């Protein structure tokens, strides 16, 4: 009788759904950050080059 009650009980199904949903969102976030990071690296290199080539004039 206990085995039948165990097989019918579905109280843990909601926790499993949240686990799968959270794992999917984490994977999506990691994939997005991997795609965006290359563009950010390129943009920051351009900004660094632009700042490095500027000359500073000091007035006395």
C-alpha positions in Angstrom: 0.0 0.0 0.0 2.9 2.4 0.7 4.4 1.8 -2.7 1.1 2.8 -4.4 0.8 6.0 -2.4 4.4 6.8 -3.3 3.8 6.3 -7.0 0.6 8.4 -7.0 2.2 11.3 -5.0 3.3 14.2 -7.2 4.3 16.8 -4.6 7.9 16.9 -5.8 7.0 17.6 -9.4 6.9 21.4 -8.9 10.3 21.5 -7.4 11.7 19.5 -10.3 10.0 21.9 -12.8 11.7 24.9 -11.0 15.0 23.1 -11.0 14.8 22.6 -14.8 13.6 26.1 -15.4 16.4 27.6 -13.3 19.0 25.5 -15.0 17.7 26.6 -18.4 17.9 30.3 -17.4 21.4 29.8 -16.1 22.5 28.2 -19.3 20.9 31.0 -21.4 22.6 33.6 -19.3 26.0 32.0 -19.8 25.4 31.7 -23.5 24.5 35.3 -23.8 27.5 36.4 -21.8 29.8 34.4 -24.0 28.4 36.1 -27.2 28.4 39.6 -25.7 31.9 39.4 -24.2 33.7 39.3 -27.5 32.0 42.5 -28.6 32.7 44.2 -25.3 36.4 43.2 -25.5 36.6 44.7 -29.0 34.9 47.9 -27.9 37.1 48.3 -24.9 40.2 47.8 -27.0 39.0 50.6 -29.3 38.4 52.9 -26.4 41.8 52.2 -24.9 43.5 53.0 -28.2 41.5 56.2 -28.6 42.5 57.3 -25.1 46.1 56.3 -25.5 46.6 58.3 -28.6 45.2 61.6 -27.1 47.8 64.2 -26.2 47.5 66.2 -23.0 48.6 69.9 -23.0 49.5 71.3 -19.7 49.2 75.1 -19.2 51.3 76.9 -16.6 
